[in-house]
Amino acid sequence: MPTVESEAKVKTKVRFEELLKAHNDLIRERKKLKKKIARSGEKISNQGKSMVFKK
């Protein structure tokens, strides 16, 4: 007999998956930005700390 999930549980699961995808997209974009900045040799600020990337 197949298990039937409640409507609220399904909606919660879908919302969680959307949030997880959005989070992963943000992380991926941040990594791309860091790589781009690292190539240019600019300084970036990370939680109040300065980081210098050299070419």
N, C-alpha and C positions, 0 to 999 in steps of 0.2 A: 504494500500500500504506500503510495507516494506521500511524502511529508509536505504539508501545506504551511507556508510561512504567512504570518500575519502581514497585513498591508503596511502597518507601521514599521515592522522589521525590515520589509523590502525597501521602503522609502529611506530608512536609516542607512541601510547597506549601500544604496545608490548614492546617497549624499556623501557618505564616507569615501567611496571610490572617487567621486568628483573632487573632494578636498585633497585626497592623496595625490591624484593626478596633477592638480594645481600646484601642490607643494613640490612635487618632483620637477615640474616645469620651471618653477622659480629657482630651485637648486641648480638645474641644468644651465639656466640663463646666467646665474651668478658665476658659475664655473667658467662659462664662455667669456664673460666680462673680465674676470681675473686673468685669464690667459691673454686676452687682448691688451689689457693694461700692462701685463708683464712684458709683452713684446715691445711696447712703446717706452718702457722704462719710467713710467710715471709713478708717483706715490699714491697709495690708497689708504684710506682710514678704515681700521677694523676694530670696532668697539673701543674707540678712543686711542688705539695704538697705531702708530704710523708704520707702514711696511714699505720698503723700497725694493723694487724688482729691477735687477740689472739685466741688460741684454746679453 
